C-alpha cells in the first residue's frame, strides 16, 4: 500500500481518538484499532514509515505503534 495512504488512514484514526480527554485512552484506542483492523503487512509498512521519518504522522500514531508488539 502507498505509504501516504497508510499515514493518512492512521492520522484519521488518531484524529478520531484525539477527542479522548485522557491521552492514555487515546493512545490505547489508536493501538487497539490498528491491531484489530490492520493486517500485519500494513502495520509493518507503517512501522517502516515511522523508522524512516518520511511521513508526517500524528503523535498518537507513533505512540500507539510503540505500544503494539511487532506482528509476526
C-alpha positions as CSV (number, residue, x, y, z in Angstrom):
1,X,0.0,0.0,0.0
2,X,1.1,3.5,-0.7
3,X,2.9,5.0,2.4
4,X,1.0,8.2,2.0
5,X,-2.4,6.4,2.1
6,X,-1.3,4.5,5.2
7,X,-0.2,7.6,7.0
8,X,-3.5,9.4,6.1
9,X,-5.5,6.4,7.4
10,X,-3.5,6.3,10.6
11,X,-3.8,10.0,11.1
12,X,-7.6,9.8,10.6
13,X,-7.8,7.2,13.3
14,X,-5.7,9.4,15.6
15,X,-7.8,12.4,14.9
16,X,-10.9,10.4,16.0
17,X,-9.3,9.3,19.2
18,X,-7.7,12.6,20.0
19,X,-11.0,13.7,21.4
20,X,-10.5,11.4,24.4
21,X,-9.9,13.5,27.5
22,X,-7.2,11.2,28.8
23,X,-4.2,10.8,26.5
24,X,-3.5,7.2,27.5
25,X,-7.1,6.3,26.4
26,X,-6.5,7.9,23.1
27,X,-3.2,6.0,22.5
28,X,-4.9,2.8,23.6
29,X,-7.8,3.5,21.2
30,X,-5.4,4.0,18.2
31,X,-3.4,1.0,19.1
32,X,-6.4,-1.2,19.5
33,X,-7.9,-0.1,16.2
34,X,-4.7,-0.7,14.3
35,X,-4.2,-4.0,16.0
36,X,-7.7,-5.2,15.3
37,X,-8.3,-3.9,11.8
38,X,-5.0,-3.6,10.1
39,X,-3.3,-6.7,8.7
40,X,0.3,-7.3,9.8
41,X,1.6,-6.2,6.4
42,X,0.1,-2.8,6.8
43,X,1.4,-2.5,10.3
44,X,4.9,-3.4,9.1
45,X,4.7,-0.7,6.4
46,X,3.6,1.9,8.9
47,X,6.5,1.0,11.2
48,X,8.9,1.4,8.3
49,X,7.4,4.9,7.6
50,X,7.9,5.8,11.3
51,X,11.5,4.4,11.3
52,X,12.4,6.4,8.1
53,X,10.6,9.5,9.4
54,X,9.4,10.0,5.9
55,X,5.7,10.6,6.6
56,X,4.0,13.2,8.8
57,X,2.2,11.1,11.4
58,X,0.1,12.2,14.3
59,X,2.0,11.8,17.6
60,X,-0.8,9.4,18.8
61,X,0.0,7.1,15.9
62,X,3.7,6.9,16.8
63,X,3.0,6.3,20.4
64,X,0.4,3.7,19.6
65,X,2.8,1.8,17.4
66,X,5.4,1.8,20.1
67,X,2.8,0.1,22.4
68,X,2.0,-2.6,19.8
69,X,4.2,-5.7,19.5
70,X,5.8,-6.4,16.2
71,X,3.5,-8.6,14.2
72,X,4.7,-12.0,13.0
